[in-house]
Amino acid sequence: LLAEKGAEIPAAQRGRAEQRAREKLARGRESRFEYAVVRGDFSLVLNPADASELTGFRAFDVDRAREMAVFFASRCKHFFKTMFYADFTAFAETSRSMSGLRYAHAPNGPIVHGHEALLAALVDGESLDVEEHEIGETSAEKIVALRDADLGVFSERERIILQKTADFVNSFRKSSELSERSHDEPGWRGTE
């Protein structure tokens, strides 16, 4: 995909991404994105368009997305739903999303459009990493922060929204409860 768009992968990220792909292949896990290596500037994959109603009237901002991810990875257990709620809360309160990410309608509720690309790009071994956990016969990935978030990219009001969103999402004990709640959100109900 990146080669088709003429993108190059920075050497600093190439090694880690290739290592993750090899590890996943060795475990026999398959995904439509398992074989891909993503470059740091992943806006080609996630949000090639400028600000629009699909991005909450904010052009995609990789720094904001990364700092949101670091903030929530250190505080929340429901990572992608938390990103959704932060962007949609910011939009409701300020008429602009925080990151400029687009969201997709998925069976378990809204999720970042291109979430696998986002995760592959953000997991750089410096800001974020992924830990695998075995749960019975399946495995799950947990996104972990490797540093504190740089909240300087957000306004004071946005920092309050970040914390308020973390508190809200963490009030749900199970992912299934949060998923059910997200199905009541107009941003999910009004899409397919």
BAFI-3210 file (N, C-alpha, C; in Angstrom, 3 decimals, decimal comma, padded with zeros to 6 digits):
// residues 192
n [1|2|3|4|5|6|7|8|9|10|11|12|13|14|15|16|17|18|19|20|21|22|23|24|25|26|27|28|29|30|31|32|33|34|35|36|37|38|39|40|41|42|43|44|45|46|47|48|49|50|51|52|53|54|55|56|57|58|59|60|61|62|63|64|65|66|67|68|69|70|71|72|73|74|75|76|77|78|79|80|81|82|83|84|85|86|87|88|89|90|91|92|93|94|95|96|97|98|99|100|101|102|103|104|105|106|107|108|109|110|111|112|113|114|115|116|117|118|119|120|121|122|123|124|125|126|127|128|129|130|131|132|133|134|135|136|137|138|139|140|141|142|143|144|145|146|147|148|149|150|151|152|153|154|155|156|157|158|159|160|161|162|163|164|165|166|167|168|169|170|171|172|173|174|175|176|177|178|179|180|181|182|183|184|185|186|187|188|189|190|191|192]
n.u [000,831|001,868|004,014|002,671|001,763|004,044|005,452|007,965|009,661|010,832|014,062|014,332|011,874|011,421|012,762|011,546|008,846|009,056|009,980|007,759|005,886|007,096|007,048|004,274|003,555|004,972|003,532|001,325|-000,842|-003,284|-004,088|-005,540|-003,650|-001,279|001,091|002,096|004,224|004,477|004,985|006,163|004,770|001,750|-000,476|-001,214|-002,382|-004,385|-005,899|-006,205|-007,460|-008,287|-009,460|-012,791|-016,334|-016,167|-013,845|-014,246|-013,987|-011,300|-008,087|-006,219|-003,990|-000,996|000,636|-001,177|-002,840|-000,981|-000,240|-002,716|-003,085|-000,921|-001,588|-004,101|-003,370|-001,907|-003,807|-006,295|-008,390|-009,816|-008,887|-009,319|-012,035|-011,920|-010,475|-012,377|-014,485|-013,205|-012,636|-015,254|-016,504|-014,980|-015,707|-018,451|-018,340|-016,660|-016,908|-014,976|-012,964|-010,429|-008,235|-008,550|-008,935|-010,731|-013,710|-015,046|-017,963|-018,437|-019,031|-018,822|-019,160|-018,138|-014,976|-011,585|-011,072|-009,114|-007,700|-005,780|-003,632|-003,095|-002,350|-000,113|001,591|001,896|002,990|005,988|008,059|009,123|007,226|004,850|003,927|003,088|001,664|001,284|-001,298|-002,342|-005,505|-007,259|-007,707|-007,156|-005,428|-004,760|-004,142|-002,584|-002,270|000,430|001,780|004,957|006,048|005,322|002,475|002,694|001,107|001,072|000,303|-002,361|-005,217|-006,233|-008,923|-009,214|-007,503|-008,939|-011,134|-009,850|-009,178|-011,723|-012,906|-011,325|-012,028|-014,770|-014,793|-013,369|-015,216|-016,667|-016,792|-016,479|-015,526|-017,619|-019,797|-019,170|-019,112|-021,819|-022,937|-021,794|-023,219|-025,486|-024,841|-025,250|-023,392|-022,708|-025,137|-026,215|-024,817|-023,451]
n.v [-001,198|001,279|001,474|001,750|004,352|005,759|006,064|006,139|004,208|005,233|004,471|004,194|003,230|001,038|-001,377|-002,168|-002,437|-004,461|-006,512|-006,890|-007,776|-010,190|-011,610|-011,879|-013,372|-015,697|-016,656|-017,409|-015,746|-013,997|-011,194|-008,518|-006,592|-007,538|-007,957|-005,575|-002,694|000,284|003,749|006,592|009,025|008,578|009,541|009,180|006,673|006,744|009,261|010,877|013,176|016,700|018,738|017,958|017,202|014,523|014,247|015,631|018,327|018,967|018,848|015,858|015,239|014,142|014,426|015,143|012,874|010,913|011,799|011,704|008,953|008,025|009,192|007,913|005,210|004,916|005,141|003,933|001,072|000,461|001,126|002,020|002,748|004,786|006,743|007,390|008,421|010,663|012,273|012,687|013,880|016,214|017,354|017,772|019,675|021,714|022,017|020,901|018,062|016,314|015,014|014,683|012,247|009,739|007,818|004,504|002,491|-000,315|-003,782|-003,994|-001,430|002,058|002,621|003,593|004,541|002,603|001,491|-000,512|000,348|002,756|001,829|000,226|002,204|003,917|002,365|002,410|001,735|003,737|005,653|004,166|000,733|-002,733|-005,225|-008,680|-010,765|-013,834|-015,227|-017,660|-019,726|-017,849|-014,858|-011,532|-008,095|-005,469|-002,057|-000,163|002,633|004,132|006,363|009,553|011,411|014,220|016,872|019,413|019,918|020,261|022,311|023,875|023,283|021,024|019,249|018,821|017,508|015,186|013,943|013,706|012,003|009,689|009,025|008,507|006,295|004,423|003,844|001,701|-001,703|-003,920|-004,569|-005,221|-003,893|-001,202|-001,266|-001,831|000,559|002,374|001,804|003,243|005,776|008,656|009,007|006,442|005,084|006,447|005,614|003,203]
n.w [000,000|000,867|-000,896|-003,302|-003,056|-003,113|-000,744|001,798|004,281|007,332|008,593|011,373|012,211|010,646|011,405|013,883|013,079|011,141|012,781|014,514|012,600|011,765|014,217|014,638|012,394|012,939|015,076|013,793|013,422|011,581|009,605|007,781|007,718|008,635|007,198|006,515|006,658|008,329|007,825|009,750|009,169|008,706|007,493|004,877|004,781|006,741|006,845|004,187|003,378|003,763|006,536|007,385|007,645|008,212|009,658|011,923|011,469|011,659|010,371|009,953|012,581|013,385|015,669|017,701|017,663|018,430|021,031|022,317|022,209|023,785|026,236|026,807|026,727|029,015|030,948|030,439|029,770|027,525|024,724|021,851|021,836|023,645|022,278|020,323|021,966|023,090|020,828|019,873|022,066|022,277|019,843|020,292|022,325|021,398|018,684|017,086|016,400|018,335|017,179|014,408|013,313|011,471|011,966|011,976|011,383|013,198|014,137|016,977|017,797|017,344|015,744|015,167|011,872|009,859|011,978|012,429|010,907|012,199|014,771|014,102|013,211|015,400|017,405|018,300|019,934|021,429|022,223|022,457|023,006|022,442|024,390|024,613|025,782|027,060|026,995|028,027|025,318|023,469|022,398|023,474|022,741|024,461|024,563|025,587|027,288|026,936|027,865|029,417|028,365|026,163|026,920|026,023|023,421|023,456|024,270|027,383|027,855|026,207|027,521|029,839|028,730|027,840|030,325|031,471|029,613|029,944|032,578|032,244|030,403|031,888|033,807|033,047|033,579|031,886|028,506|026,838|027,976|027,529|024,767|024,196|025,157|023,374|021,093|021,372|020,695|018,645|016,549|015,862|015,464|013,290|011,067|008,719]
ca.u [000,000|002,728|004,789|001,780|001,622|005,375|005,901|009,150|009,605|012,052|014,855|014,094|010,646|011,405|013,182|010,515|007,654|009,370|010,057|006,378|005,257|007,671|006,535|002,881|003,520|005,460|002,442|000,247|-001,969|-003,478|-004,885|-005,326|-002,564|-000,135|002,287|002,443|005,106|003,917|005,918|005,739|003,757|000,812|-001,706|-001,597|-003,216|-005,514|-006,735|-005,565|-008,213|-008,204|-010,540|-014,145|-017,249|-015,728|-012,708|-014,605|-013,539|-009,881|-007,202|-005,530|-002,792|-000,292|001,110|-002,323|-003,248|000,027|-000,318|-003,956|-002,835|-000,040|-002,383|-005,097|-002,720|-001,433|-004,920|-007,556|-008,340|-010,581|-008,107|-009,902|-013,288|-011,561|-010,136|-013,658|-015,214|-012,499|-012,874|-016,658|-016,778|-014,376|-016,547|-019,701|-018,104|-015,876|-017,186|-013,820|-012,408|-009,086|-007,170|-008,786|-009,137|-012,063|-014,173|-015,837|-019,037|-018,008|-020,016|-018,720|-019,234|-017,239|-013,543|-010,778|-010,942|-007,702|-007,115|-004,575|-002,565|-002,781|-001,625|001,202|002,427|002,154|003,797|007,342|009,051|009,533|006,024|003,878|004,255|001,975|001,936|000,353|-001,798|-003,114|-006,776|-007,748|-007,071|-006,925|-004,523|-005,227|-003,080|-002,809|-001,388|001,033|002,560|006,346|006,431|004,176|001,956|003,002|-000,202|001,255|-000,323|-003,788|-005,641|-006,683|-010,239|-009,003|-006,918|-010,065|-011,889|-009,076|-009,338|-013,138|-013,133|-010,689|-012,862|-016,014|-014,532|-012,950|-016,351|-017,212|-015,941|-016,257|-015,545|-018,944|-020,678|-018,835|-019,544|-023,271|-023,190|-021,414|-024,260|-026,525|-024,325|-025,731|-022,329|-022,693|-026,462|-026,514|-023,909|-023,457]
ca.v [000,000|002,455|001,526|002,276|005,789|006,359|006,373|005,454|003,877|005,670|003,370|004,068|002,474|-000,152|-002,556|-002,561|-002,888|-005,763|-007,463|-007,189|-008,586|-011,541|-012,244|-012,251|-014,462|-016,892|-017,140|-017,865|-014,825|-013,386|-009,985|-007,874|-005,627|-008,166|-007,959|-004,200|-001,897|001,621|004,827|007,500|009,939|007,609|010,189|008,621|005,501|007,022|010,415|011,668|014,399|017,814|018,790|017,844|016,689|013,158|014,334|016,550|019,650|019,161|018,026|014,849|015,759|012,976|014,710|015,063|011,470|010,190|012,178|011,122|007,518|007,838|009,538|006,887|003,910|004,871|005,326|003,293|-000,303|000,365|002,108|002,636|003,412|006,025|007,720|007,812|009,281|011,940|013,079|013,075|014,833|017,488|017,909|018,245|020,839|022,780|021,970|020,313|016,884|016,561|014,402|014,667|010,870|009,336|006,635|003,581|001,724|-001,709|-004,548|-003,738|000,002|002,864|002,373|004,424|004,063|002,273|001,329|-001,343|001,217|003,679|001,095|-000,153|003,393|004,528|001,468|002,678|001,355|004,929|006,236|003,108|-000,635|-003,661|-006,429|-009,774|-011,480|-015,031|-015,325|-018,972|-020,187|-016,712|-013,847|-010,153|-007,104|-004,282|-000,957|000,409|003,860|004,023|007,677|010,401|012,171|015,644|017,516|020,771|020,078|020,449|023,449|023,500|022,652|019,690|018,413|018,442|016,511|013,938|013,317|013,369|010,826|008,544|008,675|007,922|004,972|003,522|003,502|000,444|-002,830|-004,827|-003,996|-005,429|-002,838|000,020|-001,494|-001,633|001,999|003,073|001,572|004,257|007,075|009,043|008,811|005,033|004,716|007,103|005,165|001,767]
ca.w [000,000|000,919|-002,123|-004,331|-002,860|-003,160|000,607|002,281|005,698|008,018|009,131|012,810|012,442|009,808|012,154|014,854|012,360|010,544|013,886|014,918|011,554|011,851|015,430|014,427|011,431|013,624|015,932|012,928|013,416|010,278|009,556|006,496|007,824|009,288|006,375|006,172|007,486|008,209|008,117|010,807|008,666|008,177|007,053|003,577|005,007|007,622|006,505|003,154|003,094|004,700|007,521|006,845|008,660|008,559|010,580|012,997|011,045|011,963|009,553|010,753|013,238|013,915|017,024|018,609|017,737|019,214|022,443|022,830|022,374|024,949|027,419|027,098|026,962|030,400|031,884|030,075|029,290|026,277|023,981|020,661|022,204|024,336|021,229|019,768|022,896|023,232|019,631|019,769|023,148|021,860|018,785|020,894|023,176|020,758|017,245|016,385|017,058|018,872|016,386|012,967|012,869|011,035|012,673|011,167|012,011|013,331|014,915|018,410|018,030|016,522|015,862|014,278|010,501|009,664|013,317|012,385|010,410|013,286|015,801|013,581|013,095|016,706|018,234|017,808|020,932|022,169|022,815|022,734|022,640|022,594|025,172|024,325|026,949|026,749|027,703|027,611|024,092|022,580|022,921|023,324|022,779|025,286|024,190|026,791|027,110|027,366|028,388|029,728|027,228|026,072|026,826|025,510|022,109|023,682|025,074|028,729|027,721|025,654|028,576|030,705|027,976|027,897|031,637|031,620|028,773|030,611|033,731|031,729|029,833|032,963|034,666|032,541|033,981|030,769|027,158|026,257|028,487|026,799|023,393|024,175|025,323|022,147|020,100|021,571|020,279|017,305|015,563|015,452|014,968|012,011|010,023|008,405]
c.u [000,869|003,533|003,959|001,665|002,974|005,935|007,150|009,029|010,898|012,758|014,573|012,848|010,625|011,729|012,119|009,270|007,886|009,424|008,655|005,687|005,780|007,138|005,096|002,758|003,968|004,381|001,247|-000,962|-002,062|-004,367|-004,632|-004,161|-001,289|001,163|002,800|003,422|004,702|004,962|005,335|004,672|002,708|-000,483|-002,140|-002,581|-004,491|-006,430|-006,077|-006,246|-007,930|-009,370|-011,896|-015,062|-016,849|-014,580|-012,994|-014,092|-012,142|-009,093|-006,472|-004,217|-002,095|000,193|-000,022|-002,778|-002,266|-000,094|-001,618|-003,732|-001,966|-000,812|-003,336|-004,476|-002,247|-002,575|-006,143|-007,366|-009,054|-010,030|-008,858|-011,244|-012,996|-011,198|-011,424|-014,354|-014,514|-012,755|-014,318|-017,070|-016,213|-015,231|-017,838|-019,496|-017,416|-016,113|-015,982|-013,372|-011,015|-007,995|-007,337|-008,901|-010,563|-012,424|-015,089|-016,884|-018,577|-019,011|-019,986|-018,731|-018,213|-015,774|-012,817|-010,742|-009,458|-006,986|-005,856|-003,381|-002,125|-001,937|-000,221|002,141|002,802|003,035|005,219|008,435|009,579|008,359|005,060|004,441|003,019|002,457|000,866|-000,020|-002,604|-004,358|-007,428|-006,975|-006,806|-005,916|-005,115|-004,029|-003,501|-001,793|-000,882|001,856|003,966|006,886|005,161|003,748|002,407|001,686|-000,127|000,631|-001,830|-004,048|-006,042|-008,034|-010,107|-008,380|-007,997|-010,902|-011,161|-009,307|-010,776|-013,472|-012,533|-011,540|-014,152|-015,780|-014,143|-014,080|-017,035|-016,262|-015,553|-016,309|-016,930|-019,940|-020,430|-019,276|-021,048|-023,620|-022,889|-022,442|-025,407|-026,096|-024,807|-024,680|-022,204|-024,027|-026,740|-025,601|-024,080|-022,048]
c.v [001,252|002,590|002,107|003,791|006,496|006,700|005,575|005,252|004,337|004,483|003,137|003,230|001,167|-001,412|-003,058|-003,098|-004,250|-006,841|-007,867|-008,067|-010,020|-012,289|-012,709|-013,402|-015,766|-017,488|-017,608|-016,958|-014,179|-012,159|-009,340|-006,897|-006,236|-008,012|-006,550|-003,601|-000,453|002,665|005,779|008,474|009,100|008,241|009,703|007,471|005,884|008,122|011,268|013,011|015,485|017,728|018,750|017,370|015,271|013,152|015,279|017,951|019,992|018,286|017,044|015,414|014,604|013,210|014,602|013,611|010,675|010,524|011,712|009,646|007,247|008,117|008,402|005,519|003,792|004,907|004,448|001,878|-000,492|001,397|002,778|003,305|004,747|007,113|008,283|008,799|010,626|012,837|013,558|014,030|016,202|018,146|018,490|019,540|021,998|022,904|021,489|019,073|017,221|016,099|014,545|013,249|010,682|008,060|005,817|002,885|000,263|-002,458|-004,263|-002,249|000,746|002,541|003,290|003,768|003,817|002,027|000,474|-000,528|002,196|002,985|000,725|001,041|003,976|003,665|001,521|002,277|002,527|005,567|005,168|001,751|-001,489|-004,855|-007,452|-010,466|-012,684|-015,049|-016,618|-019,433|-019,058|-015,760|-012,473|-009,226|-005,938|-003,236|-000,320|001,643|003,642|005,331|008,418|011,147|013,622|016,375|018,948|020,992|020,340|021,717|022,957|022,780|021,228|018,749|017,951|017,369|015,169|013,213|012,869|012,111|009,580|008,088|007,976|006,489|003,971|003,175|002,206|-000,687|-003,696|-004,082|-004,122|-004,358|-001,522|-000,095|-001,272|-000,150|002,749|002,878|002,560|005,619|007,407|008,835|007,377|004,657|005,275|006,674|003,670|001,258]
c.w [000,000|-000,357|-003,261|-004,241|-002,853|-001,798|000,954|003,782|006,346|008,670|010,607|013,104|011,677|010,601|013,099|014,158|011,725|011,621|014,342|013,891|011,593|013,068|015,242|013,434|012,072|014,518|015,101|012,895|012,044|010,415|008,215|006,537|008,397|008,505|006,066|007,167|007,250|008,561|009,153|010,372|007,957|007,712|005,676|003,756|005,741|007,121|005,441|002,883|004,130|005,684|006,820|007,972|009,082|009,566|011,742|012,737|011,542|011,006|010,465|011,279|013,953|015,345|018,037|018,766|018,606|020,695|023,086|023,132|023,598|026,228|027,780|027,361|028,403|031,414|031,635|029,559|027,956|025,282|022,825|020,952|022,889|023,332|020,619|020,693|023,090|022,026|019,556|020,892|022,790|020,783|019,361|021,669|022,465|019,261|016,424|017,146|017,586|017,918|014,882|012,424|012,386|011,786|011,774|012,025|012,024|014,211|016,420|018,743|017,189|016,802|014,884|012,901|010,243|010,982|013,310|011,881|011,489|014,343|015,328|013,504|014,451|017,602|017,698|018,788|021,735|022,894|023,296|022,344|022,853|023,399|024,831|025,629|026,479|027,633|027,232|026,389|023,108|023,208|022,648|023,403|023,656|024,871|025,474|026,431|027,660|027,913|028,759|028,469|027,315|025,845|026,318|024,144|022,224|024,490|026,463|028,665|027,179|026,685|029,564|030,023|027,996|029,223|031,864|030,808|029,415|031,791|033,288|031,246|030,916|033,926|034,217|032,900|032,795|029,441|026,538|026,728|027,746|025,340|023,262|024,282|024,030|021,039|020,238|021,061|018,863|016,222|015,095|014,833|013,579|010,870|009,773|008,236]
res [l|l|a|e|k|g|a|e|i|p|a|a|q|r|g|r|a|e|q|r|a|r|e|k|l|a|r|g|r|e|s|r|f|e|y|a|v|v|r|g|d|f|s|l|v|l|n|p|a|d|a|s|e|l|t|g|f|r|a|f|d|v|d|r|a|r|e|m|a|v|f|f|a|s|r|c|k|h|f|f|k|t|m|f|y|a|d|f|t|a|f|a|e|t|s|r|s|m|s|g|l|r|y|a|h|a|p|n|g|p|i|v|h|g|h|e|a|l|l|a|a|l|v|d|g|e|s|l|d|v|e|e|h|e|i|g|e|t|s|a|e|k|i|v|a|l|r|d|a|d|l|g|v|f|s|e|r|e|r|i|i|l|q|k|t|a|d|f|v|n|s|f|r|k|s|s|e|l|s|e|r|s|h|d|e|p|g|w|r|g|t|e]
***
